Amino acid sequence: MRFVLRKIHSVQIKVRQFYDSLANKLMLIREGVAIQEYKINGILFVKNKGSINIGKGFRANSGVAYTPIGGDSVIRLITDNHAVLEIGNNVGISNSTIYCSKSIRIGNHVLIGNSCRIWDTNFHSIDPEERCFNGDNDIVSAPVVIEDKVFIGGGATILKGVTIGENSVIAAGSVVTKSIPSNQIWGGNPAQFIRNL
């Protein structure tokens, strides 16, 4: 009986993987994403009004079934009009959201943990009059750059105008509000220097 149940489960997994692969392929084509070789577990959410370019060796875990530590429900890649999102080679992302209103560049060999958020915009004006009565037009955006071999721990938030230097590590749950040099570990809210690598 166990053997039969294992076989049924194995077939279910293969059918799900086939469906997920087809759904991702169609979504990436429909949204005009330039992507090379990739391995995606689960289904991405992509909304591309600008440009999304993803290098080779992209790895993604999207959905609660594909990552043991939970987090957001799926990976979301979103660009506004004329925005440019560039993801380098051999990047791994799990259940995180990247929202690009102008420019986000992620280098090679970067790992982004569960429930991370990378945003290059405030989304809303900080002026209450502007926000409440004038159509929220005074929104500040600034490019985000994540250099090669950076590791971003689960639940971290990277805000507008931040550059994270090569090899640096961002501790889980951190909120990064300013740029970080290469070869350092930062953590906390707001993120602070912990030590050199």
Disulfide bonds with the S-S distance in Angstrom:
none
